[in-house]
Amino acid sequence: MKRIVVDRVICLKAGQCYYLQPSVFKADSQGWPEIIIEQLEEEDDLEAAEDAAEICPSGAITIEDA
């Protein structure tokens, strides 16, 4: 099983993740990405998370083994 990790130290709050993958991310009240699905059990969720990691301008999103 995989999980999503967002590194807030390098995150730019650009919003690409929650604009393009709203099934996995949403914005919190300060514009930080908030993970909706922590454990990536479904193939569609994993693909969406991987897409978000690829488009993240700062590289703050990673997919790790849970």
HELIX and SHEET records of a PDB file:
HELIX    1   1 GLN A   16  LEU A   20  1                                   5    
HELIX    2   2 GLU A   43  ILE A   55  1                                  13    
SHEET    1   A 3 GLN A  39  LEU A  40  0                                        
SHEET    2   A 3 LYS A   2  VAL A   6 -1                                        
SHEET    3   A 3 ILE A  61  ASP A  65 -1                                        
SHEET    1   B 2 PHE A  25  ALA A  27  0                                        
SHEET    2   B 2 PRO A  33  ILE A  35 -1                                        
END                                                                             
